[in-house]
Amino acid sequence: MSLDSLKASVPDFAKDLKLNLGSVIGNSDLPQQQLWGTVLSCAIAARSPRVLRELEPEAKANLSPEAYTAAKSAAAVMAMNNVFYRTRHLLSDPEYGTLRAGLRMNVIGNPGVEKVDFELWSLAVSAINGCGQCLDSHEQVLRKAGVDRETIQEAFKIASVIQAVAVTLDAEAALDAEAVLAGE
């Protein structure tokens, strides 16, 4: 299971995704830890068992045990935060923004890796989950830490391609299952 296997499974009608998958991961300028932490956290956030099974072994091989755990932690905590903060932002009553969240998020303060790496992974997961408030928050932290816009964009390019591949492969699997059930 690998990036090459995942690319080979992308159908011909989604050739752009196959090419983009190869370029955003294979030709990334991100350091290995930032790259593979982004890949792993996004593969988890994309919720596709196939994509996760294909990309996780390579991510694990390219990350320290601490970074591997931190990338998984970024996906986990942002799954909660993205729903919470997106909902609070979307509600028309601004009073929700004044209430204490009361949710534990200790891993953000002590992720076990460089704070910039964890913030980058959190931003990428927030892109998949569509939380504008979280995107703004993580982008501001990254910019204050001196991270350039190109690096930040690289993370959400990876997120967008992994999400698109996940949606495409899951749709094809569902259609294949439907065809089998229909006896085609």
KAFENLIN-V396944 format. One record per backbone hydrogen bond with DSSP energy under -0.5 kcal/mol. NH is the residue of the N-H (numbers start at 1). CO is the residue of the C=O. E is the energy in kcal/mol with one decimal. If there is no record, write none. Layout:
BEGIN
{{NH/CO/E} {NH/CO/E}}
END
This chain:
BEGIN
{{6/2/-2.3} {7/3/-2.8} {8/4/-2.3} {9/5/-1.1} {9/6/-0.5} {10/6/-0.6} {10/7/-1.2} {14/11/-1.8} {15/12/-1.5} {17/14/-0.9} {18/14/-1.6} {19/15/-2.6} {20/16/-2.8} {21/17/-3.0} {22/18/-1.9} {23/19/-2.0} {24/20/-3.3} {25/21/-1.4} {26/21/-0.6} {26/22/-1.5} {27/23/-1.6} {28/25/-0.8} {35/31/-2.9} {36/32/-2.9} {37/33/-1.9} {38/34/-2.0} {39/35/-2.6} {40/36/-2.4} {41/37/-2.5} {42/38/-2.4} {43/39/-2.5} {44/40/-2.1} {45/41/-2.3} {46/42/-2.3} {47/44/-1.5} {48/43/-0.7} {49/47/-0.7} {52/48/-2.6} {53/49/-2.7} {54/50/-2.1} {55/51/-2.3} {56/52/-2.6} {57/53/-0.6} {59/55/-2.2} {60/56/-3.1} {61/57/-2.0} {62/58/-1.3} {63/59/-0.8} {63/60/-0.6} {68/64/-2.8} {69/65/-2.1} {70/66/-2.3} {71/67/-2.6} {72/68/-1.8} {73/69/-2.4} {74/70/-2.5} {75/71/-1.9} {76/72/-2.1} {77/73/-3.0} {78/74/-2.1} {79/75/-1.4} {80/76/-1.2} {81/77/-2.9} {82/78/-2.8} {83/79/-0.8} {84/80/-2.4} {85/81/-3.2} {86/82/-1.6} {87/83/-2.2} {88/84/-2.4} {89/85/-2.1} {90/86/-2.2} {91/87/-1.9} {94/92/-0.8} {96/93/-1.5} {97/94/-1.2} {98/95/-1.6} {99/95/-0.6} {99/96/-0.9} {108/105/-1.7} {109/105/-0.6} {109/106/-0.8} {110/106/-1.4} {118/114/-1.8} {119/115/-2.6} {120/116/-2.3} {121/117/-2.3} {122/118/-2.4} {123/119/-2.4} {124/120/-2.2} {125/121/-2.3} {126/122/-2.2} {127/123/-1.8} {128/124/-1.7} {129/125/-2.4} {130/126/-0.9} {131/126/-1.8} {132/130/-0.9} {135/131/-2.5} {136/132/-2.6} {137/133/-2.2} {138/134/-2.8} {139/135/-2.6} {140/136/-2.3} {141/137/-1.9} {142/138/-2.4} {143/139/-2.7} {144/140/-2.5} {145/141/-1.4} {146/143/-1.6} {147/142/-2.5} {152/148/-1.9} {153/149/-3.1} {154/150/-2.0} {155/151/-1.6} {156/152/-1.7} {157/153/-2.1} {158/154/-2.1} {159/155/-2.1} {160/156/-2.1} {161/157/-2.3} {162/158/-2.6} {163/159/-2.4} {164/160/-2.2} {165/161/-2.7} {166/162/-2.4} {167/163/-2.6} {168/164/-2.4} {169/165/-2.8} {170/166/-2.4} {171/167/-2.2} {172/168/-2.3} {173/169/-2.3} {174/170/-2.2} {175/171/-2.5} {176/172/-2.6} {177/173/-2.3} {178/174/-2.3} {179/175/-2.3} {180/176/-2.2} {181/177/-2.5} {182/178/-1.9} {183/180/-1.1} {184/179/-2.7}}
END
